[in-house]
Amino acid sequence: MSKTNEIIGMLESGIRAENLRQKVISNNVANLETPGYRRQAVKFEELLSKAMESPGKTGLDEIEAEVYQPNETPVKSNGNDVSWEGEVGEMVKNSLRHKAYVRILNKKYQQMQAAMDIKE
């Protein structure tokens, strides 16, 4: 696989991860007052880092984000650990990451288009 295809695949994996993360954050917010609900999060960056450190084992475009329960936030008296402020912060970070992936992917496509438009 060419480096360009690998980069594009990695960016597409990142966009899929951010889409999943947005759904998870929305679900957390929807369950803000649900007794016993424990917040969920998405693991992607750690998986990407591991894959980049061990080339050849996993294609960067094959990395799939994972949903997990971090269990590191304080639990309220109703057994729920969702924080409105925390989720809004995660939503902002998620939005910025998503925009970054899309902009970089757009740049890669512009570079490819420019290369194809070169006339001899």
C-alpha positions in Angstrom: 0.0 0.0 0.0 1.3 3.4 -0.9 2.0 6.0 1.8 -0.7 8.2 0.4 -3.3 5.4 0.6 -2.1 4.6 4.1 -2.5 8.3 5.2 -5.9 8.5 3.7 -7.0 5.3 5.3 -5.7 6.5 8.7 -7.6 9.8 8.3 -10.7 7.9 7.4 -10.3 5.7 10.5 -10.0 8.9 12.5 -13.2 10.3 11.1 -15.0 7.1 11.8 -13.7 7.2 15.4 -14.9 10.8 15.9 -18.3 9.9 14.5 -18.5 7.1 17.0 -17.3 9.3 19.8 -20.0 11.9 19.0 -22.6 9.2 19.3 -21.2 8.0 22.6 -21.1 11.6 24.0 -24.7 12.1 22.9 -25.7 8.9 24.6 -23.9 10.0 27.8 -25.7 13.4 27.7 -29.1 11.7 27.1 -28.4 9.6 30.2 -27.3 12.5 32.4 -29.9 11.8 35.1 -30.4 8.0 34.6 -29.8 6.3 37.9 -26.9 3.8 37.7 -25.8 4.9 34.3 -22.0 4.9 33.8 -20.5 7.1 31.2 -18.8 5.6 28.1 -15.8 6.8 26.2 -14.1 5.9 22.9 -10.5 4.6 22.6 -8.8 5.4 19.3 -5.7 7.4 19.8 -4.0 4.8 21.9 -4.8 2.1 19.3 -3.5 4.3 16.6 -0.3 4.9 18.5 0.3 1.2 19.1 -0.3 0.4 15.5 2.2 3.1 14.4 4.8 1.7 16.8 4.5 -1.8 15.4 4.3 -1.4 11.6 3.3 -4.3 9.4 1.0 -6.0 11.9 -2.1 -3.8 11.4 -2.8 -1.5 8.6 -3.5 2.0 9.9 -6.6 2.1 7.8 -7.9 -1.0 9.6 -7.9 0.5 13.1 -11.4 0.6 14.7 -12.3 2.7 17.7 -13.5 0.9 20.8 -16.2 1.9 23.2 -15.4 1.3 26.9 -16.3 2.5 30.4 -13.5 4.5 31.9 -14.9 4.3 35.5 -12.6 7.2 36.6 -15.2 9.9 37.2 -16.8 10.4 40.6 -20.2 8.7 41.0 -23.1 10.7 42.2 -25.6 9.5 44.9 -27.8 7.9 42.2 -24.9 5.8 40.8 -24.5 8.0 37.7 -21.1 9.4 36.8 -22.0 11.6 33.8 -20.9 15.3 34.2 -22.5 17.8 31.9 -19.4 20.0 31.9 -17.2 17.0 31.1 -19.3 15.9 28.2 -19.5 19.4 26.7 -15.7 19.6 27.0 -15.4 16.2 25.2 -17.8 17.4 22.6 -15.7 20.5 21.8 -12.5 18.4 21.6 -14.2 15.9 19.4 -15.5 18.6 17.1 -12.0 20.0 16.7 -10.4 16.6 16.0 -13.1 15.8 13.5 -12.5 19.2 11.7 -8.8 18.5 11.7 -9.1 15.1 10.1 -11.5 16.4 7.4 -9.3 19.3 6.6 -6.2 17.1 6.3 -8.0 14.6 4.2 -9.3 17.4 1.9 -5.7 18.7 1.6 -4.5 15.2 0.5 -7.2 15.0 -2.1 -6.3 18.5 -3.4 -2.6 17.4 -3.7 -3.7 14.3 -5.6 -5.9 16.5 -7.9 -3.0 18.9 -8.4 -0.7 16.1 -9.4 -3.2 14.8 -11.9 -3.8 18.2 -13.4 -0.1 18.7 -14.3 0.2 18.9 -18.1 3.4 18.2 -19.9 
